[in-house]
Amino acid sequence: MSTQNLTEVLVGGAVLAGAIAFAVYATQATGLSQSSAGYDLGASFRSLEGVSVGTDVRLAGVKIGTVTDVALNPESYRADTRFTVANEILIPDDSAVVISSEGLLGGNFVEIMPGGSPFNLEAGDQIEDTQGAVSLISLLVKFVAGSGESE
């Protein structure tokens, strides 16, 4: 094998090793490599704007799970959502679920607001107290339309 071919093989191997190292780092940094050990909960929302499968589920700003399924209920016209919560996190059965925003330019996420009940939700339970996404554009339209009425 000539030195030019050997150099090409070594450079190609180095590039391939770098790509593999980057892929491993990316999966660890994004949390894709974390096991999905957790229990399944459900909620039904009027508006699920900005939330899809893979969206974070947070409690006190800490990621505790992921949205696993989103479907439109044809009878109630609400967005039925399933999500997982880490096994070590116990959610009181009177908790609320809210679609929150990370800011003006940030995305939405599912936030669990814990209640005070001594009883906890179990796998497969449905959370009844929900608040859907608030559309920033509709709020701005209401603000602009209502600004001239106070005079």
C-alpha positions as CSV (number, residue, x, y, z in Angstrom):
1,M,0.0,0.0,0.0
2,S,1.4,3.4,-0.9
3,T,1.9,6.2,1.6
4,Q,-0.9,8.2,0.0
5,N,-3.4,5.4,0.4
6,L,-2.3,4.9,4.0
7,T,-2.7,8.6,4.7
8,E,-6.2,8.6,3.3
9,V,-7.2,5.6,5.3
10,L,-5.8,7.1,8.5
11,V,-7.5,10.5,7.9
12,G,-10.8,8.7,7.1
13,G,-10.5,6.7,10.3
14,A,-9.9,9.8,12.3
15,V,-12.9,11.6,10.8
16,L,-15.1,8.5,11.4
17,A,-13.9,8.3,15.1
18,G,-14.6,12.0,15.5
19,A,-18.1,11.6,14.1
20,I,-18.8,8.6,16.4
21,A,-17.5,10.6,19.4
22,F,-19.7,13.6,18.5
23,A,-22.8,11.3,18.1
24,V,-22.2,9.8,21.6
25,Y,-21.8,13.3,23.1
26,A,-24.9,14.6,21.4
27,T,-27.1,11.7,22.7
28,Q,-25.8,12.2,26.2
29,A,-26.2,16.0,26.1
30,T,-29.8,15.9,24.8
31,G,-30.9,13.2,27.2
32,L,-31.7,10.7,24.4
33,S,-29.6,8.0,26.1
34,Q,-31.4,8.2,29.4
35,S,-33.6,5.3,30.1
36,S,-37.3,6.0,29.9
37,A,-38.0,4.3,33.2
38,G,-41.1,6.0,34.6
39,Y,-44.8,5.7,34.9
40,D,-47.4,6.9,32.4
41,L,-49.9,9.7,33.2
42,G,-52.5,11.5,31.0
43,A,-54.2,14.8,30.7
44,S,-56.6,16.5,28.3
45,F,-56.1,20.1,27.2
46,R,-58.2,22.6,25.3
47,S,-55.1,23.9,23.5
48,L,-51.8,22.1,23.2
49,E,-50.1,24.7,21.1
50,G,-46.3,24.3,20.9
51,V,-46.3,20.8,22.6
52,S,-45.5,17.6,20.7
53,V,-44.1,14.2,21.4
54,G,-40.7,14.6,23.1
55,T,-41.6,17.9,24.8
56,D,-40.2,18.2,28.4
57,V,-42.4,17.6,31.4
58,R,-41.1,19.7,34.3
59,L,-41.7,20.2,38.0
60,A,-40.3,23.3,39.7
61,G,-38.2,23.9,36.5
62,V,-36.6,20.4,36.6
63,K,-37.2,17.9,33.8
64,I,-38.9,14.9,35.3
65,G,-40.4,13.3,32.1
66,T,-41.4,13.5,28.5
67,V,-44.5,13.8,26.4
68,T,-45.0,10.4,24.8
69,D,-48.3,10.7,22.9
70,V,-50.6,13.5,21.6
71,A,-54.0,12.8,20.0
72,L,-57.2,14.7,19.3
73,N,-60.2,13.3,21.0
74,P,-63.0,13.3,18.3
75,E,-65.8,13.4,20.9
76,S,-64.6,16.3,23.1
77,Y,-62.3,18.0,20.6
78,R,-59.6,18.2,23.2
79,A,-56.0,17.2,22.9
80,D,-55.4,14.0,24.9
81,T,-51.8,13.8,26.1
82,R,-49.8,11.0,27.6
83,F,-46.5,11.6,29.3
84,T,-44.0,9.7,31.5
85,V,-42.8,10.8,34.9
86,A,-39.6,9.4,36.5
87,N,-40.4,6.6,39.0
88,E,-38.8,8.4,42.0
89,I,-41.1,11.4,41.6
90,L,-44.5,11.0,43.3
91,I,-47.2,13.4,42.1
92,P,-50.1,14.2,44.5
93,D,-53.5,13.3,43.0
94,D,-54.8,16.9,43.2
95,S,-52.0,18.3,41.1
96,A,-52.6,20.5,38.0
97,V,-50.9,20.4,34.6
98,V,-50.2,23.6,32.7
99,I,-48.7,24.4,29.3
100,S,-46.0,26.9,30.1
101,S,-43.7,29.0,28.0
102,E,-39.9,29.5,28.3
103,G,-40.3,33.1,27.5
104,L,-41.2,35.2,24.4
105,L,-39.0,33.4,22.0
106,G,-38.7,30.1,23.9
107,G,-40.7,26.9,23.3
108,N,-43.5,25.5,25.4
109,F,-43.3,22.7,27.9
110,V,-45.7,20.8,30.2
111,E,-45.4,21.9,33.8
112,I,-46.8,20.0,36.8
113,M,-48.1,22.1,39.6
114,P,-48.1,19.8,42.7
115,G,-51.1,19.7,45.0
116,G,-51.2,19.0,48.7
117,S,-53.0,15.7,48.8
118,P,-51.4,12.8,50.8
119,F,-52.5,10.4,48.0
120,N,-50.3,10.1,44.8
121,L,-51.2,9.4,41.2
122,E,-50.5,5.9,39.9
123,A,-49.5,4.7,36.5
124,G,-52.2,5.2,34.0
125,D,-54.1,7.9,36.0
126,Q,-55.6,11.0,34.4
127,I,-54.9,14.5,35.7
128,E,-58.2,16.4,35.6
129,D,-57.0,20.0,36.4
130,T,-55.4,21.3,33.2
131,Q,-54.7,24.6,31.7
132,G,-53.9,24.8,27.9
133,A,-51.4,27.0,26.1
134,V,-52.0,30.7,26.0
135,S,-51.5,32.2,22.6
136,L,-49.3,35.3,22.7
137,I,-50.7,36.6,19.4
138,S,-54.3,36.4,20.7
139,L,-53.2,38.3,23.9
140,L,-51.6,41.0,21.8
141,V,-54.7,41.3,19.6
142,K,-56.9,41.7,22.7
143,F,-54.5,44.3,24.1
144,V,-54.4,46.3,20.9
145,A,-58.2,46.1,20.4
146,G,-58.9,47.0,24.0
147,S,-56.4,49.9,24.2
148,G,-58.8,52.5,22.7
149,E,-61.9,51.6,24.7
150,S,-60.7,53.1,28.0
151,E,-60.9,56.7,26.7
